[in-house]
């Protein structure tokens, strides 16, 4: 069978890692089983400026006529400060060129904030997301549409597809036998990614509070921290936890294979980068590795993420994170039951073959 080409179009590259590009590469690999070949392209507005980037896009789009375009949306991929109005210009160029456009919403909610500029940014983002959804053949939302605050118009062809884990899950399976209880008996919690700025300081404080409580219940434990901003949090973690029996290992940004190994060798993922939902790739990485996940809930939190082994806690009750961590690390039967739920949910909802099958339904 001849492979059908589809294009994944991205905006500005994120640094030090680009989760959206990784998403497209994993999705493209899984779509080959359905007879599709994915090509990645970018609108190089950050390098060329918008006028030149749009001229280049028009030239390229002529060769894409009649093909499916998976246009990847995050606010910062299309605007340096999160005012992504030119995303609609990109859509106009593609539609004028005869391209069938499906918009993939990695950002589903507008940014928060109470300043005047925050409110302006939020209005621009909602306007852009609504306009893009209405002007596309298909809108692909990464959380259930009924959980989206700005209420996108209900259209028959639009779909909800969770994101997958941007890690080689086979590597995680190979490392599953190396869990901490097999190696040295030390219960291990892992944190994959911390937000930058003031939010990251607060997240680090919550981790410290939870670990200090947990060691009073389970004794010595290990804390593994990796991913974005983990190294900037290291000093605060070591200073605040220096007087309790916790072994701290900080790895920074590492290759996906190492991420998979570190997650699979842990006992629980503590997710503190906002509330958990089906668009949170770092939380889903833990689920893919068969881990229980402790996380805050919000309006975005709904099935199928709640089908996994997720312990939902309130962000307002500061004691709950530590209590949940102590219970998961101290009760092996409870931990095992949560881990099995994560493995089942991953296979059914979050594995790349399952995600690719959803895409193939409308791409075909």
Buried (B, 14 or more C-beta within 10 A) or exposed (E): EEEBEBBBBBBBBBEEBBBBBBBBBBBBEBBEEBEBEBEBBBBBBBEEEBEEBBEBBEEBBEEBEEBBBBBBBBBBBBBEEBBBEBBBBBBEBBBEBEBBBBBBBBBBBBEEEEEEEBEEBBEBBBBBBBBBBEBBBBBBBBBBBEBBEBEBEEBEEBBBBBBBBBBBBEBBBBBBEEBBEEEEEBBBBBBBBBBEEEBBBEBBBBBBBBBBBBBEBBEEBBBBBBBBBBBBBBEBBEEBBEEBEBEBBBBBBBEBBBBBBBBBBBBBBBBBBBBBBBBBBBBBBBBBBBBBBBBBBBEBBBEBBBBBBBBBBEBEEBEBBBBBBBBBBBEEEBBEEBBEBBBBBBEEBBBBEBBBBBBBEBBE
